[in-house]
């Protein structure tokens, strides 16, 4: 069994790029990753790629080169990027190949997503009567969490304020202006208690990561991180998910709980070992709840942690150092890989103005989405 | 019986003779787990049809402040914000629905709630009946 390394990474700026399709943004990210690593597309032995709404990844070969490589399309909704990475990880680990790529990209229209009930196994009335909105789910999950665990509106605002402050420092971020907590709190209410500035928006962008076996990584001698764990989990009984007309009265764990536990076990590390974390922040409350669901603190401790600035870039556990989904937007197929890109950049000391101080060694990333799927990756500086 | 429009879905609501609603659900025979909405084969070897309790407590809530995209939303173009919540119905199941019977800022977790029939107007102007939850007033409780 080979160790799995990430030896290169590329990103197409997130946000809106009218002049490029989602696929073209994916090609851009692949070329950038190859260029930075000094590799040629012809050296890439396999690829995993996908988007949720912007086309078929494997058609990229007409731009990148008809080398005949196996290119596996991944369509796994919000976990598309995470699943592409899981594929690349497993392929290298098995010893089948020793150099490959995972690419995720997307391009969504403006405004909230507009799902079709039948595609989610739900009756039409659920959508017709105005209950089928991701925004409602996130609002109701944090609303209850705040009541149970003493989280305040001010803490919701502080999370968004931090995201925009970090986005200012990230070249690939979409929102690059600071927004203060007062403006965040007084902006338009979208779904109580969440205001406009507390929600991410569907957007565009692409990320490509180059994976290598241990022997190949050593031979290449590039800045690298070791992928210590990649875990994807669907929902366990009693979880609370997007698009749920009803919940079991017996409450259970979340897909994040079980993906997180699996990843810690696979990597042989504990939450205290993590130096930098990228957590799914579809809205401010999600980051707060995911801090606990991923094992970093107990329920309710976020209130003090955030007041003390512990999750800022200069804090004890920097979270969403590139501004996360709040500052980068949410291109579904690319978000999970953006988080790993950010950890790669942080652990290899290439993060510039947003560099986490103290030579971070362990990076943690977590993506969550409908209909209840989480993917966690843990990387270590090589 | 009050003048109620047809249910928005044939398998959603049971209406008593006096128009009082109950939600149709299914119970998995093997493990007793309740499923709402009832699956298509609700009367089968796997499921038995049941009616859910009509009262419970508000588990969480929010307000839908922008008009959802159509489709899937089938309401009229003219939009007024509405409250949405999950209500824990007895010790049975937690069900999501529209909230009514109080101002938008008049809801709080743990409030006592009851199921009510809720008129719903389609974009075409046709009327349907769906369900909602309303606070149980002190006197009525």
Interface residues (C-beta under 8 A of the other chain):
Chain A: X111 X112 X114 X115 X116 X117 X122 X123 X124 X125 X126 X127 X128 X129 X130 X131 X132 X133 X136 X139 X140 X141 X143 X144 X147 X188 X189 X190 X191 X192 X193 X194 X244 X245 X246 X247 X248 X249
Chain B: X8 X9 X11 X12 X25 X33 X34 X35 X36 X37 X59 X60 X61 X62 X63 X64 X65 X66 X68 X69 X71 X72 X73 X74 X75 X82 X84 X85 X86 X88 X91 X92 X93 X94 X95 X96 X97 X98 X109 X120 X122 X130
